[in-house]
Amino acid sequence: MSFKFKGSVCSDLDDIKIFIQDILDKLDDFIKDENLMFDLKLILNELVINSVIHGNKCNKNKCVNLYLEIVGDTIRIEVSDEGQGVDFDIDSYKPEELKCCGRGLVIVDGLSDEMYIDNNRVIAVKHMS
C-alpha cells in the first residue's frame, strides 16, 4: 500500500478543521481499521493545532505544513510551522501538574510508535500491524 499527501493550511482554526477532515476522507479509502483512523485523527489534530497555537501564535498569515506518507505498513506524519521551534522533553512532562502545554505532544507520543521533535517540525511514525 502506498499513499502520499503534502499540503499546507493557514493558521485559521476553521480552515484547519476542513483541512484535517479532507485528509481523513482520503485516508478512509486506504485504512479500514476504525481504531487506527481514530488514532490518526487525534495525532493530526494535536500536531496541527499545536503548530497553529504554539508555533504560529494563531497568526493567519503563517502556515502549517503537513506531509503524510504510507509505505507498506508504516504511516509517517510530518508537521512543521513557521514558529521558533520547541525544545520539549517528553520525560519532563508531569501529568499530575495538569498543565496544558506539552499535553498534546505526550498524547501524540503515546499514540505513535516513534516521535521526533526537530525545532519547528514534529515527526510521528505509526505502524499498522
Secondary structure as UniProt FT lines:
FT   STRAND          2..10
FT   HELIX           13..28
FT   TURN            29..30
FT   HELIX           34..50
FT   HELIX           51..55
FT   TURN            57..58
FT   TURN            60..61
FT   STRAND          63..71
FT   TURN            72..73
FT   STRAND          74..80
FT   HELIX           90..92
FT   HELIX           95..97
FT   TURN            101..102
FT   HELIX           103..111
FT   STRAND          114..118
FT   TURN            119..120
FT   STRAND          121..127
//
